Amino acid sequence: MIRLAHADDLLILQDIERAAGQAFRSLGMDRIADDEPFSVDELGAYVAGGRAWVYVDGLDYPVAYLLADIIDGNGHVEQVSVHPDQAHQGLGRELLHAARVWARGHGMQQQTLSTFRDVPWNAPYYRRLGFDVLDAGTWGPELTRLMEHEAELGLTRWPRVAMWRPVVPPK
């Protein structure tokens, strides 16, 4: 089940992010695996803004989450993480769908994200869900700033891409 995250979930979201990040070690991306999750205050802002969803187990315990922003008027997926014990069950796909419905409900036309181009559970995964690479020349000013910020953080040591899909699925 998916629900909006609440303040009691914040420490759990950090634990999910730390656990999910460990998969990057298998690709030699230890710096990514060691990256700290969002702070409780940062996560709290997403919760307060109604832009944080959790996938919960039968005991209402979060096992995956998604954070969304609004970038250039589009619903932007800031973070989606699934605890490795719950991976490969479609939880990320369902969270992405919930964020897509949210974006559509707020009159947005696209869902965007930035991700690693060659990490199997990043860009290739999102392609299977209908996302396409967004060429740099078509980025809006906010997405451009985000991608520049990621470069400043050193994330472009591994190729990154911006991706998009319409919030209304094609018929």
N, C-alpha and C positions, 0 to 999 in steps of 0.2 A: 504494500500500500504506500502511496505517496501522500505526503501532507506538507504544509508549510512548516519550516523549521521554527523552533522557539528557543528562548534563552537557555533552557536546560540542556539543549543539544550541543552547545558550542564546543565544549571540551571533547565531546565524542567526535565532532566533525574534524577537529585537529588530529585525533587519533586515527581516523579513517584516512586522512590525507598522508600522514606519516607512513602508515602501512601500505597504502596504494603506491606511494613513491618508491618503495623498495624495488619494484619491478624494473626501474630504470638502471639498476646496478648490472643487470644481465646484459645491457647494451653499452656498458662502460660509461654511463652517464651518472657517475656517483655524485657530481655536484647537484644534479637535479634531485636525486634521491635524498640528499642531505639538506635540501632547501626547507626552511621552516614553513609551516602552514600559516595562513592568515592568523593574525592575533584575535583574541576574544573580542576586542573592540571592533576590529574590522568585520568579523563575522556578525557581530551584533548589529552593525549598520545594515547588512543585507537582510537580517531577520526583521529588523524594525521597518525596513522598506518593503517587506513582502516579496523579496527577491531571492529567497533561499528555500529550497525544497529538500526534503529527505525522503528516502525510501526506507521504510521501517519493517522490521520483522513482526511476527505475531505478538510479540510483547511490547510493541511500539518503540523498539530500540533501533536507532538509525544505523544502517549498514552501507548507505551510499548517500551522496548529496550533490546538489547543483546550486551554483550561485550565478545570478544573471545581472547584467548591467544594461543600460541603454546607451548605445554608442551610435552616433550619427542617426539617431531616430530609429535604430533597429534593436531588437532584442539580442544582446550579446552574451554568449555563454562565457563567463569568466572562469569558472572552474567546475569540473564534474569529476567526482572521485567515487570509486567503488572499493569497499574493503576487499582485499584479495580472497578472503574466505567466501565471498559472495560473487566473485567474478564469473563471467561467461554465462550469466543467467538473464541477460537483457535489462538489467536494472538501469544502466547508463542510458540505454535507448529509451526507456520509459521516462526517465527524468528529462531527457532532451525533448521528448514529446510534450511533457507538462510545461516546460519553458516555452515551447513553440505555441501551445494553446494560450499561455499567458500573453505572449507577444501579439498574437492575433487579436486577443481580447482587448488589447490596448492600442489597436489600430496600426500596428507596425506591419511592414511588408516583408521584412527579411529577418532571419536569425543568422548571426555571425559568430565567429570564434577565431582564435589564433591557436596554432598547434605546431607540433613537430612534424615535418613533412615525412620523415622516414621511419618513425616509430610505429610499429604495427597497430597498436591500440590508439593511435592518434589519427593523423590524416587518412591513412587507408581505411580505418574504421568509419570515420565520418563520411568518406566517399560512399561507403556501402549504405549509409543512412540518407543519402541524397544531397550531401553538401558538395559544392564545387569550389575549386581554388578561385579566389578573388584576386585578379591581377592588381599589382601595386598602383597602377595608373587610375584605377577605379575606386580606390579607397577614399572615404570621406576624411575630413580633417581630424576627427577624433580617433578613428581607426589608425590613421597615419601616426598620430602622436603615441598611441598605444604600441604600435609596432616599433617605433623609434625607441620607446622606453624599454621594451624587451631587448632590443639590441644593446642599449646602454648597460643593462643588467648582465650582458654576456650570454643571453639565451641563444643568440644566433651562431654560437659556436657549432650548433647543430642546426641544419636548415629548418626554417620556420615558414609557415604559410598562413595567410588569412583565408577563411572559407566562409561560404554562405549557402543558405537554401531559403526558398520562399516559405513564409509562415503558413500559407495555404498550399497544401500538397497538390501537385499537378494531377489532373483527372486522367 
